[in-house]
Amino acid sequence: MENPNNQFQKVRVKLPRHGEFLGMIDQRVGGSRMLVKCSDGKTRNCRVPGRLKRGLWIREGDIVIVKPWEFDNEKGDLLFKYNPSEAQFLKERGYLKGIENLI
């Protein structure tokens, strides 16, 4: 990113930690649940946890961080949603390659 003085700014973007995956919202299925295409190739039925329900507005095509459930790998929780500029940063750096192949 450039500012008017032609100096580069550092961009801090949250990345998935151990056991978390990047994903793209594929379809809303009602309530606080949605189908998410994850970077590991699976489509998971994910929910927005109660503490994030009011603060996390989700649409199809949004890039998110998903944490799969320990006892059921086909389901998971949404932990974080990227804004469009952060998603563009991830795309430029190559983090979304696993997801772009599925689209």
Summary of the structure (lengths in Angstrom):
residues: 103
radius of gyration: 14.5
end to end distance: 27.0
largest distance: 51.8
contacts: 257
relative contact order: 0.23
helix: 17%
strand: 35%
